Amino acid sequence: AASSIASRLEPKLPPPSIHWRDLVAMNRNEKILELLHPLPWLLASIWLYSREHLLLGACASFYFFLTGLRLSHGAQHYSIGLPRFAQDVVLFLLSALMLGSMHAVQASHLHHHRHCLTESDAEGATARLSWWRAILVGPLFPSRLHRAAWNLGNQRQRRWILAELLAIASVITAAFLLAFPGLTIHVAAML
């Protein structure tokens, strides 16, 4: 059963007419653009929320999250072209802004690459479920992924995960203590 699931989920290569660029070396301007890509969406979402444009703010939050995941993926693979520690800092900052430990996602994601759709693959675990069960357990996915990453991660990753979880708790606390609507709604959207 697992092999039939794996064959159905096997990535399909793009047609030859599509130029495929993932995890490739970037020039200086591409690095800057990649690092700044989520920022306009973050600022737009907070500004829109503070002006009570909730639907538009939610759209901006969605794009912030997508561009944040894109940047996070590059940093998880250390492919942005910055020193390793700088990419760890990028993951840390994204963790605080997206309210999920990106080093936990890294530990789980790299394990997923090595052990795709096996029993120990927390990232791919929902692929073994029916569509409706996958939707039902979806809200549990972040906590399961963080727990699995803690067990999979090395000492260095665990230190980053702990620091990120503390930063996330600080952001959530600050958002509700400051009671700035734009930030509070952003935090609610990310949660």
C-alpha positions in Angstrom: 0.0 0.0 0.0 2.8 2.4 0.9 4.5 1.8 -2.5 1.3 2.6 -4.4 0.9 5.8 -2.3 4.5 6.7 -3.0 4.1 6.2 -6.8 1.0 8.4 -6.8 2.8 11.1 -4.8 6.0 10.9 -6.9 6.8 14.4 -8.1 6.1 14.9 -11.8 8.8 16.7 -13.7 7.7 19.9 -15.4 7.5 19.9 -19.2 10.7 20.8 -20.9 9.4 24.2 -21.8 9.3 25.2 -18.1 12.6 26.4 -16.7 12.9 24.6 -13.4 14.8 26.6 -10.7 14.8 25.3 -7.1 17.7 25.4 -4.6 20.1 26.9 -7.1 22.9 29.4 -6.6 21.6 33.0 -6.6 23.4 36.3 -7.5 23.5 39.2 -5.0 20.3 40.8 -6.2 18.4 37.5 -6.2 19.5 36.9 -2.6 18.3 40.3 -1.5 15.0 39.8 -3.3 14.6 36.4 -1.8 15.2 37.7 1.7 12.8 40.6 1.3 10.1 38.7 -0.6 7.8 38.1 2.5 8.3 41.6 4.0 5.7 43.6 1.9 3.1 40.9 2.6 3.8 41.1 6.3 3.6 44.9 6.4 0.5 44.9 4.2 -1.3 42.4 6.4 -0.6 44.3 9.6 -1.5 47.6 8.0 -4.8 46.2 6.5 -5.7 44.5 9.8 -5.1 47.8 11.7 -7.5 49.5 9.2 -10.1 46.7 9.8 -9.8 45.4 6.3 -9.9 41.8 7.5 -10.5 40.0 4.2 -7.7 41.9 2.4 -5.5 41.4 5.5 -6.1 37.7 5.4 -5.1 37.6 1.8 -1.9 39.4 2.6 -1.3 37.0 5.5 -1.7 34.1 3.2 0.9 35.5 0.8 3.2 36.3 3.7 3.0 32.7 4.9 3.6 31.3 1.4 6.6 33.6 0.7 7.8 32.9 4.3 7.7 29.1 3.6 9.6 29.6 0.3 12.3 31.6 2.1 12.3 29.1 4.9 12.7 26.2 2.5 15.8 27.7 1.0 17.3 28.4 4.4 16.4 24.9 5.7 18.6 23.5 2.8 21.2 26.3 3.4 20.8 27.2 -0.3 20.3 31.0 0.0 24.0 31.6 -0.4 24.6 33.2 2.9 26.8 31.9 5.7 25.1 29.0 7.6 24.6 31.0 10.8 22.9 33.8 8.8 20.5 31.3 7.3 19.8 30.0 10.9 19.0 33.6 11.9 16.6 33.8 8.9 14.9 30.7 10.1 14.7 32.2 13.7 13.2 35.5 12.4 10.7 33.6 10.3 9.8 31.4 13.3 8.9 34.5 15.3 6.9 36.0 12.5 5.2 32.9 11.3 4.7 31.5 14.8 6.2 28.1 14.2 9.7 26.8 14.7 11.4 26.7 11.3 14.3 24.7 12.7 11.7 22.1 13.8 10.3 22.2 10.2 13.9 21.9 9.0 14.6 18.8 11.1 11.4 17.2 10.0 11.8 18.2 6.4 15.3 16.9 6.0 14.2 13.6 7.6 11.3 13.5 5.1 13.8 13.7 2.3 15.7 10.8 3.7 12.7 8.6 4.8 9.9 9.7 2.5 6.5 8.2 3.5 8.0 5.8 6.1 6.5 5.4 9.5 9.0 7.9 11.0 8.1 10.6 8.4 6.0 13.1 10.3 5.9 15.5 7.4 4.4 12.9 5.1 2.2 11.1 7.6 -1.1 12.5 6.4 -0.4 11.1 2.9 -1.2 7.7 4.4 -4.7 8.9 5.4 -7.9 9.3 3.5 -8.6 12.9 2.4 -11.2 13.5 5.1 -9.0 12.1 7.9 -6.1 14.2 6.6 -8.4 17.3 6.9 -9.5 16.3 10.4 -6.0 15.8 11.8 -4.7 18.9 10.0 -4.9 21.1 13.0 -2.7 18.7 14.9 0.0 18.7 12.2 2.1 21.6 13.7 2.3 20.1 17.2 3.0 16.6 15.8 5.7 18.0 13.5 7.3 20.0 16.4 7.3 16.9 18.6 8.8 14.7 16.0 11.4 17.3 15.1 12.5 17.5 18.8 13.1 13.8 18.8 14.8 13.8 15.4 16.9 17.0 15.9 20.5 17.1 17.1 21.6 19.2 20.1 22.2 22.3 17.9 18.7 22.1 16.3 17.1 21.6 19.7 18.7 24.8 21.0 17.4 26.7 17.9 13.9 25.1 18.4 13.8 26.1 22.0 15.0 29.6 21.3 12.3 29.9 18.5 9.5 28.6 20.8 10.5 31.2 23.4 10.6 33.9 20.7 7.1 32.8 19.5 5.8 32.9 23.1 7.2 36.4 23.4 5.6 37.6 20.2 2.2 36.2 21.2 2.5 37.8 24.7 3.6 41.1 23.3 0.8 41.2 20.7 -1.9 40.7 23.3 -0.3 43.0 25.9 0.3 45.8 23.4 -3.2 45.3 22.0 -2.2 46.8 18.6 -5.0 45.4 16.4 -2.9 44.9 13.4 -0.3 42.8 15.3 -2.9 41.0 17.3 -4.9 39.9 14.3 -1.6 38.9 12.5 -0.8 36.7 15.4 -4.3 35.2 15.3 -4.0 34.6 11.6 -0.6 32.9 11.9 -1.9 30.7 14.7 
